[in-house]
Amino acid sequence: MDYTPKMEKAMQQSHKMGYAEYSRNLDNRLAVEKKRHQEYEKSKMMVTEMKHQVYK
């Protein structure tokens, strides 16, 4: 996969590390993916709550 400068900037802003560091270190990868998963679950819950509020 080609990694663009915009992707590198987003990685730096979100996770305080560059793609090279992310790809080199398994612990970093696991931490980033865990954070992404938590954010995904949180957003799913927010959407569900909003849907419940709309249909009340």
PyMOL commands that place a pseudoatom at each C-alpha (Angstrom):
pseudoatom trace, name=CA, resn=MET, resi=1, chain=A, elem=C, hetatm=0, pos=[0.000, 0.000, 0.000]
pseudoatom trace, name=CA, resn=ASP, resi=2, chain=A, elem=C, hetatm=0, pos=[1.261, 3.447, -0.865]
pseudoatom trace, name=CA, resn=TYR, resi=3, chain=A, elem=C, hetatm=0, pos=[1.384, 5.699, 2.169]
pseudoatom trace, name=CA, resn=THR, resi=4, chain=A, elem=C, hetatm=0, pos=[0.646, 9.346, 1.350]
pseudoatom trace, name=CA, resn=PRO, resi=5, chain=A, elem=C, hetatm=0, pos=[1.812, 12.455, 3.223]
pseudoatom trace, name=CA, resn=LYS, resi=6, chain=A, elem=C, hetatm=0, pos=[-1.789, 13.085, 4.313]
pseudoatom trace, name=CA, resn=MET, resi=7, chain=A, elem=C, hetatm=0, pos=[-1.951, 9.612, 5.819]
pseudoatom trace, name=CA, resn=GLU, resi=8, chain=A, elem=C, hetatm=0, pos=[1.359, 10.225, 7.621]
pseudoatom trace, name=CA, resn=LYS, resi=9, chain=A, elem=C, hetatm=0, pos=[0.061, 13.529, 9.009]
pseudoatom trace, name=CA, resn=ALA, resi=10, chain=A, elem=C, hetatm=0, pos=[-3.151, 11.886, 10.230]
pseudoatom trace, name=CA, resn=MET, resi=11, chain=A, elem=C, hetatm=0, pos=[-1.140, 9.107, 11.883]
pseudoatom trace, name=CA, resn=GLN, resi=12, chain=A, elem=C, hetatm=0, pos=[1.041, 11.681, 13.652]
pseudoatom trace, name=CA, resn=GLN, resi=13, chain=A, elem=C, hetatm=0, pos=[-1.957, 13.691, 14.848]
pseudoatom trace, name=CA, resn=SER, resi=14, chain=A, elem=C, hetatm=0, pos=[-3.986, 10.696, 15.993]
pseudoatom trace, name=CA, resn=HIS, resi=15, chain=A, elem=C, hetatm=0, pos=[-1.346, 8.415, 17.438]
pseudoatom trace, name=CA, resn=LYS, resi=16, chain=A, elem=C, hetatm=0, pos=[1.761, 10.559, 17.954]
pseudoatom trace, name=CA, resn=MET, resi=17, chain=A, elem=C, hetatm=0, pos=[3.884, 8.299, 15.729]
pseudoatom trace, name=CA, resn=GLY, resi=18, chain=A, elem=C, hetatm=0, pos=[4.691, 7.957, 12.071]
pseudoatom trace, name=CA, resn=TYR, resi=19, chain=A, elem=C, hetatm=0, pos=[3.856, 5.046, 9.827]
pseudoatom trace, name=CA, resn=ALA, resi=20, chain=A, elem=C, hetatm=0, pos=[7.444, 3.769, 9.880]
pseudoatom trace, name=CA, resn=GLU, resi=21, chain=A, elem=C, hetatm=0, pos=[7.397, 3.489, 13.675]
pseudoatom trace, name=CA, resn=TYR, resi=22, chain=A, elem=C, hetatm=0, pos=[3.923, 1.922, 13.554]
pseudoatom trace, name=CA, resn=SER, resi=23, chain=A, elem=C, hetatm=0, pos=[5.012, -0.728, 11.069]
pseudoatom trace, name=CA, resn=ARG, resi=24, chain=A, elem=C, hetatm=0, pos=[8.302, -1.528, 12.865]
pseudoatom trace, name=CA, resn=ASN, resi=25, chain=A, elem=C, hetatm=0, pos=[6.992, -2.141, 16.353]
pseudoatom trace, name=CA, resn=LEU, resi=26, chain=A, elem=C, hetatm=0, pos=[4.315, -4.736, 17.110]
pseudoatom trace, name=CA, resn=ASP, resi=27, chain=A, elem=C, hetatm=0, pos=[3.481, -3.172, 20.490]
pseudoatom trace, name=CA, resn=ASN, resi=28, chain=A, elem=C, hetatm=0, pos=[2.773, 0.152, 18.783]
pseudoatom trace, name=CA, resn=ARG, resi=29, chain=A, elem=C, hetatm=0, pos=[0.574, -1.558, 16.204]
pseudoatom trace, name=CA, resn=LEU, resi=30, chain=A, elem=C, hetatm=0, pos=[-1.416, -3.325, 18.891]
pseudoatom trace, name=CA, resn=ALA, resi=31, chain=A, elem=C, hetatm=0, pos=[-1.899, -0.113, 20.860]
pseudoatom trace, name=CA, resn=VAL, resi=32, chain=A, elem=C, hetatm=0, pos=[-3.069, 1.787, 17.769]
pseudoatom trace, name=CA, resn=GLU, resi=33, chain=A, elem=C, hetatm=0, pos=[-5.444, -0.959, 16.675]
pseudoatom trace, name=CA, resn=LYS, resi=34, chain=A, elem=C, hetatm=0, pos=[-6.855, -1.262, 20.198]
pseudoatom trace, name=CA, resn=LYS, resi=35, chain=A, elem=C, hetatm=0, pos=[-7.512, 2.485, 20.267]
pseudoatom trace, name=CA, resn=ARG, resi=36, chain=A, elem=C, hetatm=0, pos=[-9.130, 2.340, 16.814]
pseudoatom trace, name=CA, resn=HIS, resi=37, chain=A, elem=C, hetatm=0, pos=[-11.374, -0.515, 17.921]
pseudoatom trace, name=CA, resn=GLN, resi=38, chain=A, elem=C, hetatm=0, pos=[-12.426, 1.363, 21.071]
pseudoatom trace, name=CA, resn=GLU, resi=39, chain=A, elem=C, hetatm=0, pos=[-13.250, 4.462, 19.023]
pseudoatom trace, name=CA, resn=TYR, resi=40, chain=A, elem=C, hetatm=0, pos=[-15.243, 2.329, 16.576]
pseudoatom trace, name=CA, resn=GLU, resi=41, chain=A, elem=C, hetatm=0, pos=[-17.263, 0.729, 19.382]
pseudoatom trace, name=CA, resn=LYS, resi=42, chain=A, elem=C, hetatm=0, pos=[-17.876, 4.138, 20.959]
pseudoatom trace, name=CA, resn=SER, resi=43, chain=A, elem=C, hetatm=0, pos=[-19.143, 5.566, 17.670]
pseudoatom trace, name=CA, resn=LYS, resi=44, chain=A, elem=C, hetatm=0, pos=[-21.450, 2.563, 17.155]
pseudoatom trace, name=CA, resn=MET, resi=45, chain=A, elem=C, hetatm=0, pos=[-22.956, 3.148, 20.595]
pseudoatom trace, name=CA, resn=MET, resi=46, chain=A, elem=C, hetatm=0, pos=[-23.432, 6.858, 19.852]
pseudoatom trace, name=CA, resn=VAL, resi=47, chain=A, elem=C, hetatm=0, pos=[-25.273, 6.051, 16.623]
pseudoatom trace, name=CA, resn=THR, resi=48, chain=A, elem=C, hetatm=0, pos=[-27.487, 3.547, 18.417]
pseudoatom trace, name=CA, resn=GLU, resi=49, chain=A, elem=C, hetatm=0, pos=[-28.322, 6.077, 21.122]
pseudoatom trace, name=CA, resn=MET, resi=50, chain=A, elem=C, hetatm=0, pos=[-29.148, 8.723, 18.521]
pseudoatom trace, name=CA, resn=LYS, resi=51, chain=A, elem=C, hetatm=0, pos=[-31.442, 6.311, 16.671]
pseudoatom trace, name=CA, resn=HIS, resi=52, chain=A, elem=C, hetatm=0, pos=[-33.270, 5.523, 19.902]
pseudoatom trace, name=CA, resn=GLN, resi=53, chain=A, elem=C, hetatm=0, pos=[-33.744, 9.233, 20.610]
pseudoatom trace, name=CA, resn=VAL, resi=54, chain=A, elem=C, hetatm=0, pos=[-35.087, 9.895, 17.121]
pseudoatom trace, name=CA, resn=TYR, resi=55, chain=A, elem=C, hetatm=0, pos=[-37.706, 7.142, 17.353]
pseudoatom trace, name=CA, resn=LYS, resi=56, chain=A, elem=C, hetatm=0, pos=[-39.025, 8.131, 20.794]
for i in range(1, 56): cmd.bond("trace and resi %d" % i, "trace and resi %d" % (i + 1))
show_as sticks, trace
zoom trace
